[in-house]
């Protein structure tokens, strides 16, 4: 199983600037980790920047002394990392699937956001049940959450992993 989170610069498919993934087994033991920063082919999107706070200069600094593909869509290492994993887990899986662009296939998908919609019972401004944000789901399960670290791929994958463990513990999900 792979737990995945992307940070992106635009709405363009594959414009991933940070990826974090954790490979786990059916007992939720961590087997391997993957984390990289990539360049964008587009200028800095101010709306995306407001979310993840990653500038091209920061990405270049994080990439220095690294020897992997400049662009996510060209990084075969990521697809190799995902090989032999049949389940993808993410906290808004439709976002991650969009950027995978059918380059890797997962037989099963677990969206911790959708799976928790009627468990967390988060409400929108009109009082209707909505899909819970990552922080709302963490708060429901009593998981510590730091808003300053949110929207870094490694932090979001870590929190999704902690949510998954709680869901498993409380029999909200089986593998």
C-alpha positions, 0 to 999 in steps of 0.5 A: 500500500502507498500513502501519497501526497502531492503539492502542486504549482498549477491545475495542470496535470502532472505539475507536481513540485513536491511528492511524499509517499510511504509504502506500508504493509497490511499491518501498517508497518512502514516499509519504505519512503519516497520524497522529492522536489520538482521544478514547475514548467509554469511561473509561480502560482500565487494561489498555490504558493499561499497553500504550500509556501514553496518558491522556485528558489526554495525548490532549487535549494532543496534539490541541490546535490540531488541527482534525479529528474527535474520534473515529476512526469519524467521521474521513473523512480516514483513509478518504480516505487509504486510498483507491486502496490495494489492500494493507494491511500490519500486524504483527497485521493481524487487530487492525487489520482489526477496528477498520476495521469494513469501512469501507475494503476492501483487496484484499490483506493482509500480516501481518508477524507471520504471514508471519514465524511460521516464519521467526523461530521464536519459541517460547512457554513450552511450546516451541511455535512462536508468532506473533512479537511485533514486538520478536522480529521486529525482533531476528530481522532485526537491527532496533534496537528500543526497548521504551520507544517500543513501542506508540506507533502511529508507532513500531510502523508504522516498525518494521513498515516496516523489517521489510517492507523486510528481508522484501523484501530477503531474498526472504521476500515479493514485491509 
